[in-house]
Amino acid sequence: MRSGNPSLTDKTFESYTGHAYGGNTMTIQGTVNKTFILLVLIVVSAVFTWSQYFAGENVGPYITVGVLGSLIVALITIFVKRVAPVLSPVYAILEGFVIGGVSAMYEAQFQGITFMAVSLTFSILFGLLLVYKSGLIKVTHNFRLGVAAATLGVFLTYLLSLILGFFGIQVPLIHETGTLGIIVSGVIVFIAALNLVLDFDFIERGAAVGAPKYMEWYGAFGLMITLVWLYLEILRLLYKIFANRN
């Protein structure tokens, strides 16, 4: 069993089960606090690239550095979890560069699309959190397996699209703004949202086994990965809907 999020797998906390760390253990509230800090860092760096774009500057280098840098930082953090308190903020800042630049480009085409994407992202986040805490969604083995398989399918499709793009070949429906393209994006948004439920469950179980304090940063980092993905997918979906109307 595993989370669809590559940074939050079931095996992450296995080595901590039964170990005592005194008062320096992971808590849900501590993870929430770290998540808020990372969100603030993302917003700050996103505002920077956003303002640079509308000031007429080329934000391409910021986006490139953000994509490559966040990927490298994420991989290091996933394999060396103890560095999460240091690298998670770096990851947030780098992702902010990407989000700010990409959001500004979409906003330049359709005014108000960014506000809608942000609103929907946080509405889904808090809505699913309430549903999860109420017990209406049960995170079972089959649930984890299904979401993980769907997430892997999306990842492989995007990877194939990237590779074929170098040869001038586009994977059907991924980038199209027609009805089927909108449906595909809607399905991907749904899959990304379900990963939030797995992240909530993962963090709750981490706190239950008494993982070390630095895992709060790691849990927040994993949640950020899902939130960034969800936001970008919602932004893409809204773009397709707006473009299809014109």
C-alpha positions as CSV (number, residue, x, y, z in Angstrom):
1,M,0.0,0.0,0.0
2,R,1.3,3.4,-0.8
3,S,0.3,7.0,-1.5
4,G,0.1,8.2,-5.0
5,N,2.4,11.0,-4.0
6,P,6.0,9.7,-4.6
7,S,7.3,11.5,-1.4
8,L,4.6,10.0,0.9
9,T,4.8,6.2,0.8
10,D,3.6,3.8,3.4
11,K,7.1,2.6,4.1
12,T,8.3,6.1,5.1
13,F,7.3,5.7,8.8
14,E,7.9,2.0,9.2
15,S,11.4,2.5,10.6
16,Y,10.1,4.9,13.3
17,T,7.3,2.6,14.7
18,G,8.0,1.7,18.3
19,H,10.9,4.1,18.7
20,A,10.8,6.8,21.4
21,Y,11.9,10.3,20.6
22,G,10.9,12.0,23.8
23,G,8.9,15.2,23.2
24,N,10.5,15.8,19.8
25,T,7.9,13.8,17.8
26,M,5.9,14.6,14.8
27,T,2.4,16.1,15.4
28,I,-0.5,17.0,13.1
29,Q,-0.5,20.6,14.4
30,G,3.3,20.9,13.8
31,T,2.8,19.7,10.2
32,V,0.0,22.2,9.7
33,N,2.3,25.0,10.9
34,K,5.1,23.9,8.6
35,T,2.6,23.6,5.7
36,F,1.6,27.2,6.3
37,I,5.2,28.4,6.3
38,L,5.8,26.6,2.9
39,L,2.6,28.2,1.5
40,V,3.8,31.7,2.5
41,L,7.2,31.0,0.8
42,I,5.4,29.8,-2.4
43,V,3.2,32.9,-2.5
44,V,6.2,35.3,-1.9
45,S,8.3,33.8,-4.8
46,A,5.2,33.5,-7.0
47,V,4.4,37.2,-6.5
48,F,7.9,38.0,-7.5
49,T,7.8,36.2,-10.9
50,W,4.2,37.4,-11.4
51,S,5.3,41.0,-11.0
52,Q,8.3,40.5,-13.2
53,Y,6.1,39.1,-16.0
54,F,3.7,42.0,-16.0
55,A,6.6,44.4,-15.8
56,G,7.7,43.1,-19.2
57,E,10.6,41.0,-18.0
58,N,11.4,37.5,-19.4
59,V,10.4,35.0,-16.7
60,G,11.5,32.0,-18.7
61,P,14.8,31.6,-16.8
62,Y,12.9,31.8,-13.5
63,I,10.5,29.1,-14.6
64,T,13.3,26.9,-16.0
65,V,15.4,27.2,-12.8
66,G,12.2,26.6,-10.7
67,V,11.3,23.4,-12.6
68,L,14.8,21.9,-12.6
69,G,15.7,23.1,-9.2
70,S,12.6,21.9,-7.5
71,L,12.9,18.5,-9.1
72,I,16.5,18.1,-7.8
73,V,15.6,19.4,-4.4
74,A,12.6,17.1,-4.2
75,L,14.6,14.0,-5.1
76,I,17.2,14.8,-2.5
77,T,14.5,15.4,0.1
78,I,12.7,12.2,-0.7
79,F,15.9,10.1,-0.4
80,V,17.4,12.0,2.6
81,K,14.4,12.9,4.7
82,R,16.5,14.5,7.5
83,V,17.3,17.5,5.2
84,A,13.6,18.3,4.9
85,P,13.7,21.2,7.4
86,V,16.3,22.9,5.2
87,L,15.3,21.8,1.7
88,S,11.5,22.0,2.0
89,P,11.6,25.9,2.1
90,V,14.0,25.9,-0.9
91,Y,11.6,23.6,-2.7
92,A,8.7,26.0,-1.9
93,I,10.6,29.0,-3.2
94,L,11.5,27.3,-6.4
95,E,8.0,26.1,-7.0
96,G,6.8,29.6,-6.4
97,F,8.9,30.8,-9.3
98,V,7.2,28.3,-11.6
99,I,3.7,29.0,-10.3
100,G,4.1,32.8,-10.5
101,G,5.4,32.7,-14.0
102,V,2.9,30.2,-15.4
103,S,0.0,31.8,-13.6
104,A,0.9,35.2,-15.1
105,M,1.0,33.8,-18.6
106,Y,-2.5,32.3,-18.2
107,E,-3.8,35.5,-16.5
108,A,-2.5,37.5,-19.5
109,Q,-4.8,35.5,-21.7
110,F,-7.9,35.2,-19.5
111,Q,-8.2,37.8,-16.7
112,G,-9.4,36.3,-13.4
113,I,-8.3,32.7,-14.2
114,T,-5.6,32.7,-11.5
115,F,-8.0,33.8,-8.7
116,M,-10.5,31.1,-9.8
117,A,-7.7,28.4,-9.8
118,V,-6.5,29.5,-6.3
119,S,-10.0,29.5,-4.9
120,L,-10.9,26.1,-6.3
121,T,-7.6,24.6,-5.0
122,F,-8.2,25.7,-1.4
123,S,-11.9,24.9,-1.6
124,I,-11.0,21.3,-2.6
125,L,-8.2,21.2,0.0
126,F,-10.5,22.2,2.9
127,G,-13.5,20.4,1.6
128,L,-11.7,17.1,1.3
129,L,-10.1,17.6,4.7
130,L,-13.5,18.0,6.3
131,V,-14.8,14.9,4.4
132,Y,-11.7,12.9,5.5
133,K,-12.1,14.0,9.2
134,S,-15.8,13.1,9.2
135,G,-15.0,9.6,8.1
136,L,-17.0,9.7,4.9
137,I,-13.9,8.7,3.0
138,K,-12.2,5.5,4.2
139,V,-8.6,5.1,3.1
140,T,-8.5,1.4,2.5
141,H,-5.9,-0.7,0.7
142,N,-7.9,-0.7,-2.5
143,F,-8.4,3.1,-2.3
144,R,-4.6,3.6,-2.0
145,L,-3.9,1.2,-4.7
146,G,-6.4,2.7,-7.1
147,V,-5.2,6.3,-6.6
148,A,-1.6,5.3,-6.8
149,A,-2.2,3.4,-10.1
150,A,-4.1,6.4,-11.6
151,T,-1.4,8.8,-10.5
152,L,1.2,6.7,-12.1
153,G,-0.8,6.5,-15.3
154,V,-1.0,10.3,-15.4
155,F,2.8,10.6,-14.8
156,L,3.6,8.2,-17.5
157,T,1.3,10.0,-19.9
158,Y,2.9,13.3,-19.2
159,L,6.4,11.7,-19.6
160,L,5.4,10.2,-22.9
161,S,4.0,13.6,-24.0
162,L,7.2,15.3,-23.1
163,I,9.4,12.8,-24.9
164,L,7.2,12.8,-28.1
165,G,7.1,16.6,-28.0
166,F,10.8,16.7,-28.8
167,F,9.9,15.0,-32.1
168,G,7.0,17.3,-32.8
169,I,4.4,14.7,-31.9
170,Q,1.5,15.5,-29.5
171,V,-0.3,13.0,-27.4
172,P,-4.1,13.4,-28.2
173,L,-6.3,15.2,-25.7
174,I,-3.6,16.3,-23.2
175,H,-3.3,19.8,-24.6
176,E,-6.5,20.0,-26.7
177,T,-9.1,22.6,-25.6
178,G,-12.1,20.7,-27.0
179,T,-14.7,18.8,-25.0
180,L,-12.7,15.6,-24.7
181,G,-9.6,17.6,-23.7
182,I,-11.6,19.3,-21.0
183,I,-12.9,15.9,-19.7
184,V,-9.4,14.5,-19.6
185,S,-8.2,17.5,-17.6
186,G,-11.2,17.1,-15.3
187,V,-10.3,13.5,-14.6
188,I,-6.7,14.5,-13.8
189,V,-7.9,17.1,-11.4
190,F,-10.0,14.5,-9.7
191,I,-7.0,12.1,-9.4
192,A,-4.8,14.9,-8.0
193,A,-7.5,15.8,-5.4
194,L,-7.8,12.2,-4.3
195,N,-4.0,12.3,-3.5
196,L,-4.8,14.9,-0.9
197,V,-6.9,12.3,1.0
198,L,-3.9,9.9,1.0
199,D,-1.6,12.7,2.2
200,F,-4.0,13.5,5.1
201,D,-4.0,9.8,6.1
202,F,-0.3,9.5,5.7
203,I,0.4,12.5,7.9
204,E,-2.1,11.3,10.5
205,R,-0.5,7.9,10.7
206,G,3.0,9.5,10.9
207,A,1.9,11.5,14.0
208,A,0.3,8.3,15.5
209,V,3.6,6.3,15.4
210,G,5.6,9.2,16.9
211,A,7.9,9.9,14.0
212,P,10.8,12.4,14.7
213,K,10.1,16.1,14.7
214,Y,11.8,16.8,11.3
215,M,9.2,14.6,9.6
216,E,6.7,17.4,10.1
217,W,8.7,19.3,7.5
218,Y,8.7,16.2,5.3
219,G,5.0,15.7,5.6
220,A,4.4,19.4,4.7
221,F,6.7,19.0,1.8
222,G,4.8,16.0,0.5
223,L,1.5,17.9,0.9
224,M,3.0,20.8,-1.1
225,I,3.8,18.5,-4.0
226,T,0.2,17.5,-4.3
227,L,-1.2,21.0,-3.8
228,V,1.1,22.5,-6.5
229,W,0.1,19.7,-8.9
230,L,-3.6,20.2,-8.1
231,Y,-3.3,24.0,-8.7
232,L,-1.5,23.7,-12.0
233,E,-4.0,21.1,-13.2
234,I,-7.0,23.3,-12.2
235,L,-5.3,26.2,-14.0
236,R,-5.0,24.0,-17.1
237,L,-8.6,22.9,-16.9
238,L,-9.9,26.4,-16.6
239,Y,-7.8,27.5,-19.5
240,K,-9.3,24.8,-21.7
241,I,-12.8,25.8,-20.6
242,F,-12.2,29.5,-21.3
243,A,-10.5,28.8,-24.7
244,N,-13.3,26.4,-25.7
245,R,-15.8,29.2,-25.3
246,N,-14.0,31.6,-27.7
